[in-house]
Amino acid sequence: MTTKTIRHYHERGLLAEPDRDSSGYRRYTAKDALDLVKIRTLADAGVPLARIKDLLDADPDALAAAIAEIDHDLEDRIAQLGRAREQLARLRGGDRLFVSPEVADYLDELRELGVSERQANLERDGWILMHTASPEDMAVWLAEKRELIADPGFRALYLEHDAAYDWSPDDPRLPDLADRTRNWFADHHSRSETRPVHNAAIARLAEQTQPGASSPAWDRLAQLVAG
């Protein structure tokens, strides 16, 4: 502990200033040392100096009760710091800070398939919106999406649609991709098409809040698929 700190405690009235001896030095006693330990321990625990002064003057029972309260506050702070560390760890893990572990695993699978980071991020943002707007439908949508991505035909179309984002809207590959997409969906029925959706505005919400979810080529492709 520095002399500057001790002087500060003197100025705040936490520690009485001892008299000087004939040589001009202050003579501190064992009690002064004990008081310094108390002050420093309480200060390190985050107790304001103004309250420390009251605690030093408190009777043993009041001091014991205050220490129990401070200890409880420290436990809460430790728990909060633990949660903060968990969030930092999840932040290092990328998507896991923002979505459920199940969705994060699905996004990792997409990246392993070769999906672009742009598309993976669009999917992530879409799942965040879906969870917010219609959590009742999340499990069904995710299960269906996993089934779709496991289908070789759908997976090939998905990857080609991803690549088509950067194509020219006049690209000659678009009509063929639209035909194959239309034919695939004509032969495969979505579970979500046969059950009510709790929040029908989710698609419009996603469109309004995901400006990167479209491109000239994708707009043209959507027109061709719609016929």
Backbone torsions as a table, in degrees:
resi	resn	phi	psi	omega
1	MET	NA	130.8	-175.8
2	THR	-80.6	157.6	176.3
3	THR	-63.4	-30.3	178.6
4	LYS	-63.3	-41.2	178.9
5	THR	-64.2	-43.1	-179.5
6	ILE	-63.4	-40.7	177.4
7	ARG	-61.8	-38.7	179.0
8	HIS	-62.6	-39.5	177.8
9	TYR	-65.6	-36.8	174.9
10	HIS	-60.9	-47.1	-176.7
11	GLU	-63.3	-33.3	-179.5
12	ARG	-85.0	-0.5	177.8
13	GLY	77.6	15.9	180.0
14	LEU	-81.4	-28.8	-176.1
15	LEU	-135.9	126.1	-179.6
16	ALA	-68.6	141.2	178.0
17	GLU	-80.1	122.4	178.1
18	PRO	-73.9	158.4	177.3
19	ASP	-68.8	158.5	176.4
20	ARG	-90.0	148.5	176.4
21	ASP	-85.7	-173.1	-176.6
22	SER	-64.7	-20.5	178.8
23	SER	-88.7	-4.2	179.1
24	GLY	92.4	4.1	-179.2
25	TYR	-95.2	144.6	175.2
26	ARG	-78.5	139.5	-179.0
27	ARG	-109.5	108.9	-179.7
28	TYR	-92.0	143.1	-178.1
29	THR	-99.8	175.5	175.9
30	ALA	-61.1	-36.3	178.1
31	LYS	-63.1	-38.4	177.3
32	ASP	-61.0	-41.2	179.3
33	ALA	-63.1	-42.2	178.4
34	LEU	-63.5	-41.8	178.1
35	ASP	-62.9	-38.8	178.3
36	LEU	-63.2	-40.9	177.7
37	VAL	-61.0	-44.8	178.8
38	LYS	-60.6	-47.6	-177.9
39	ILE	-61.1	-47.9	-176.5
40	ARG	-66.2	-39.9	179.6
41	THR	-63.1	-45.2	179.2
42	LEU	-66.7	-40.8	179.4
43	ALA	-63.7	-41.5	179.0
44	ASP	-65.9	-25.2	177.7
45	ALA	-81.0	-1.5	177.5
46	GLY	92.4	10.8	179.9
47	VAL	-77.3	128.8	177.7
48	PRO	-60.2	146.9	-177.9
49	LEU	-59.6	-34.9	-179.5
50	ALA	-62.8	-37.3	179.1
51	ARG	-76.3	-32.5	179.0
52	ILE	-58.1	-40.5	-179.9
53	LYS	-59.0	-42.0	179.3
54	ASP	-66.8	-37.6	-178.3
55	LEU	-67.8	-35.9	179.4
56	LEU	-64.8	-29.1	-179.5
57	ASP	-92.3	-2.5	-174.9
58	ALA	-77.4	157.8	175.9
59	ASP	-75.3	165.7	-174.9
60	PRO	-55.6	-41.3	-178.8
61	ASP	-65.9	-44.9	179.6
62	ALA	-64.3	-38.3	179.0
63	LEU	-65.9	-43.2	179.5
64	ALA	-61.7	-41.6	179.0
65	ALA	-65.2	-40.2	179.7
66	ALA	-65.7	-40.6	179.4
67	ILE	-64.1	-39.2	177.5
68	ALA	-62.2	-40.8	178.8
69	GLU	-65.0	-44.1	179.6
70	ILE	-62.9	-40.1	179.4
71	ASP	-63.2	-40.2	177.6
72	HIS	-63.7	-41.3	177.6
73	ASP	-62.6	-38.2	178.1
74	LEU	-64.2	-39.6	177.4
75	GLU	-60.1	-42.8	178.1
76	ASP	-63.0	-42.9	179.9
77	ARG	-64.7	-39.4	177.9
78	ILE	-62.4	-41.8	178.7
79	ALA	-63.6	-41.7	178.8
80	GLN	-63.6	-42.1	178.2
81	LEU	-65.0	-36.3	177.2
82	GLY	-62.7	-42.6	177.8
83	ARG	-65.5	-38.0	177.9
84	ALA	-63.0	-39.7	178.3
85	ARG	-65.6	-38.6	177.7
86	GLU	-62.5	-41.0	179.2
87	GLN	-66.6	-38.4	176.8
88	LEU	-62.2	-41.3	178.5
89	ALA	-63.7	-40.3	177.7
90	ARG	-67.5	-34.9	177.8
91	LEU	-63.1	-39.0	175.2
92	ARG	-63.9	-26.9	-179.4
93	GLY	-84.4	4.8	174.9
94	GLY	83.8	-116.9	-170.8
95	ASP	-66.1	-19.0	-171.3
96	ARG	-67.4	-13.2	175.1
97	LEU	-75.2	-24.6	-169.2
98	PHE	-109.4	-23.7	-175.2
99	VAL	-128.9	170.2	-179.8
100	SER	-68.5	159.0	177.5
101	PRO	-56.8	-35.3	-179.7
102	GLU	-65.0	-44.3	178.8
103	VAL	-67.9	-40.2	179.1
104	ALA	-61.1	-40.3	177.4
105	ASP	-62.9	-41.5	178.7
106	TYR	-62.3	-42.6	178.7
107	LEU	-64.7	-37.7	176.3
108	ASP	-62.8	-38.5	177.9
109	GLU	-63.2	-40.1	178.3
110	LEU	-60.7	-44.7	-179.6
111	ARG	-63.3	-37.1	178.5
112	GLU	-65.7	-28.4	177.8
113	LEU	-76.7	-11.7	179.6
114	GLY	101.9	13.2	177.6
115	VAL	-66.3	142.8	-179.7
116	SER	-65.5	155.1	178.3
117	GLU	-64.0	-33.3	177.2
118	ARG	-60.4	-46.6	-179.6
119	GLN	-67.5	-39.9	178.1
120	ALA	-61.4	-40.0	178.6
121	ASN	-68.5	-36.6	176.5
122	LEU	-63.5	-42.9	177.3
123	GLU	-61.0	-46.4	-179.7
124	ARG	-57.5	-48.6	-178.9
125	ASP	-62.9	-36.6	178.2
126	GLY	-64.6	-39.9	179.3
127	TRP	-68.4	-35.1	176.6
128	ILE	-61.6	-44.8	179.2
129	LEU	-64.0	-42.9	-178.6
130	MET	-63.1	-42.4	-179.9
131	HIS	-63.5	-36.8	-179.3
132	THR	-72.3	-44.4	-172.8
133	ALA	-85.9	-31.7	-175.8
134	SER	-149.5	68.7	-178.1
135	PRO	-61.2	-23.4	-179.4
136	GLU	-64.9	-28.1	-175.8
137	ASP	-95.6	-7.5	-173.1
138	MET	-57.1	-48.6	-175.2
139	ALA	-61.9	-40.4	179.9
140	VAL	-66.2	-45.4	-179.4
141	TRP	-61.8	-43.7	-177.1
142	LEU	-67.4	-42.0	178.6
143	ALA	-62.4	-41.3	179.5
144	GLU	-67.3	-39.9	-178.8
145	LYS	-65.3	-37.0	176.9
146	ARG	-64.6	-40.2	177.7
147	GLU	-64.0	-41.4	-179.4
148	LEU	-64.1	-47.4	-175.5
149	ILE	-67.9	-20.5	177.4
150	ALA	-79.2	-16.4	178.7
151	ASP	-79.5	122.7	-177.0
152	PRO	-57.1	-38.5	-179.2
153	GLY	-65.9	-47.7	178.8
154	PHE	-64.4	-41.0	-177.8
155	ARG	-60.3	-41.7	179.1
156	ALA	-64.3	-41.9	177.8
157	LEU	-64.8	-41.2	-179.1
158	TYR	-60.2	-46.8	-179.0
159	LEU	-66.3	-36.0	179.8
160	GLU	-71.1	-38.1	175.2
161	HIS	-61.7	-40.8	178.0
162	ASP	-59.1	-46.0	179.9
163	ALA	-66.6	-31.7	-176.3
164	ALA	-69.4	-13.1	179.9
165	TYR	-52.4	-39.0	-174.9
166	ASP	-96.1	3.8	179.3
167	TRP	-73.9	163.2	171.6
168	SER	-73.6	146.1	177.3
169	PRO	-63.5	-15.3	177.5
170	ASP	-97.7	8.6	-177.7
171	ASP	-60.5	129.1	-177.2
172	PRO	-67.0	-12.0	179.0
173	ARG	-78.1	-17.6	-174.9
174	LEU	-64.9	-46.0	179.8
175	PRO	-58.9	-41.3	179.3
176	ASP	-65.1	-42.5	178.2
177	LEU	-62.8	-39.4	178.7
178	ALA	-64.0	-42.5	179.5
179	ASP	-63.0	-45.4	-178.8
180	ARG	-66.3	-35.6	177.7
181	THR	-66.4	-45.4	-179.7
182	ARG	-63.0	-42.5	-178.7
183	ASN	-66.2	-38.2	-178.4
184	TRP	-64.8	-46.1	-177.9
185	PHE	-71.0	-24.5	176.0
186	ALA	-67.6	-27.7	-179.1
187	ASP	-95.1	-5.2	-176.7
188	HIS	-132.3	125.1	-178.2
189	HIS	-101.0	133.6	-179.0
190	SER	-81.7	136.2	175.9
191	ARG	-61.5	-34.8	-177.9
192	SER	-71.2	-14.2	178.0
193	GLU	-80.7	-16.3	-176.1
194	THR	-107.8	10.7	178.9
195	ARG	-135.2	149.4	179.3
196	PRO	-68.3	143.0	175.3
197	VAL	-97.2	129.8	-174.7
198	HIS	-65.2	-28.2	-178.3
199	ASN	-134.3	94.7	-174.9
200	ALA	-71.1	-11.4	-177.8
201	ALA	-84.7	1.4	-173.4
202	ILE	-63.8	-39.0	-179.4
203	ALA	-64.9	-42.1	178.9
204	ARG	-66.4	-38.3	177.9
205	LEU	-61.9	-44.9	179.8
206	ALA	-62.5	-40.7	-179.2
207	GLU	-65.4	-38.5	-177.4
208	GLN	-74.2	-28.8	-173.1
209	THR	-108.7	3.8	178.1
210	GLN	-125.6	76.5	-177.8
211	PRO	-61.8	-24.8	179.5
212	GLY	-80.6	3.2	-176.1
213	ALA	-84.4	11.6	179.3
214	SER	-148.5	157.9	175.6
215	SER	-150.7	165.8	178.2
216	PRO	-54.5	-40.8	-179.8
217	ALA	-67.7	-41.5	179.3
218	TRP	-66.5	-37.0	177.9
219	ASP	-63.0	-43.6	178.8
220	ARG	-65.1	-40.6	179.8
221	LEU	-63.1	-41.8	178.5
222	ALA	-61.9	-39.0	177.6
223	GLN	-64.3	-42.1	-179.5
224	LEU	-68.0	-39.2	178.7
225	VAL	-65.6	-39.1	-179.9
226	ALA	-69.1	-19.5	178.2
227	GLY	81.0	NA	NA
